[in-house]
């Protein structure tokens, strides 16, 4: 009794007289003794196909790929992810604030806040919110209304009302909130660094930078004057170097 031998799949592709030939599976024939044996398939038995039938599928593939890409982008730039980014922009910096306020001279604080990495990270969070918000329905509506904020009104009512109207859009609120928090962190870091550089007590100023922004910076300026250290540096050294080179 012979054991049947199953051959592997034979794939043949040939081009003849400008026509393509699709491969077909090799077949097995049963001999008179009932033994399964391989029967080769001659090229003449290959079925010719029209090359245009392959070419015509390319637009379908491209369209499908485009749809899949669009769906993936829509899923990433969704309102749910905007909410997650909002939470990241709100609660993420609080750890950094605690380090600068409670342990301003600690090695871990200097290692983390000594570089621009945290500022860049939360700037990217803000950028994501901006881009994702613009892709949502009515996402660009606040942009058109934003012009009204700068429409001059001696009473100020028009500009303030325009800003209030824009706050009706949740994604605009997310953008503005992350915007404010990132800049507060940027200024708070400057105050903290100045305190380290010149030996000035800064926890109270850094705290108010986090709570209400600009007043925290003013508090640091007042602390600098009261301690006789002079106002916070603003890069005048670079200006002085330019003047000396002229």
Residue pairs with C-beta under 8 A, 6 or more apart in sequence:
2 33
2 35
4 28
4 35
4 36
5 36
5 37
5 38
6 28
6 36
7 26
7 28
7 38
9 25
9 26
10 23
10 25
10 26
10 41
11 23
12 21
12 23
12 24
12 41
12 43
12 46
13 20
13 21
13 22
13 23
14 21
14 43
14 46
15 21
19 48
19 49
19 50
19 51
20 48
20 49
20 50
20 51
20 54
21 43
21 46
21 47
21 48
21 49
22 46
22 47
22 48
22 49
23 46
24 41
24 45
24 46
24 47
26 38
26 39
26 40
26 41
27 39
27 41
28 36
28 37
28 38
28 39
29 36
29 37
29 38
29 39
30 36
30 37
31 37
73 135
74 135
76 132
77 131
77 132
77 135
77 136
78 132
79 136
79 171
81 128
81 132
82 129
82 132
82 133
82 136
82 171
82 174
83 174
85 125
85 128
85 129
85 132
85 174
85 178
86 129
86 174
86 177
86 178
88 122
88 125
89 122
89 125
89 126
89 129
89 174
89 177
89 178
89 181
89 182
90 177
90 178
90 181
92 121
92 122
92 125
93 118
93 122
93 181
93 182
93 184
93 185
93 210
94 210
96 112
96 113
96 118
96 185
97 185
97 188
97 206
97 207
97 210
99 106
99 108
99 109
99 112
99 113
100 109
100 113
100 188
100 189
100 192
100 202
100 203
100 206
101 203
101 206
101 207
101 210
102 203
103 109
104 192
104 195
104 196
104 202
104 203
104 206
105 196
110 196
112 118
113 189
113 192
113 193
118 185
118 189
119 182
119 185
119 186
119 189
122 178
122 181
122 182
122 185
123 182
125 178
125 182
126 175
126 178
126 179
126 182
129 171
129 174
129 175
129 178
130 175
132 171
133 139
133 171
133 172
133 174
133 175
134 140
136 171
138 169
139 171
141 169
142 166
142 169
142 172
145 162
145 165
145 166
146 162
146 166
148 158
148 159
148 161
148 162
148 165
149 159
149 162
149 163
149 166
150 159
151 158
151 159
151 162
153 159
166 172
167 173
180 213
183 213
184 209
184 210
184 213
185 210
187 209
187 213
187 214
187 216
187 217
188 206
188 209
188 210
188 216
190 232
191 202
191 205
191 206
191 209
191 216
191 217
191 220
191 232
192 202
192 206
194 200
194 202
194 220
194 224
194 232
194 233
195 201
195 202
195 205
195 220
198 224
198 229
199 229
200 220
200 223
200 224
200 227
200 229
201 223
201 227
202 220
202 223
204 219
204 223
205 216
205 217
205 219
205 220
205 223
206 216
206 220
207 216
208 215
208 216
208 219
209 216
209 217
209 220
210 216
220 232
221 231
221 232
224 230
224 231
224 232
225 231
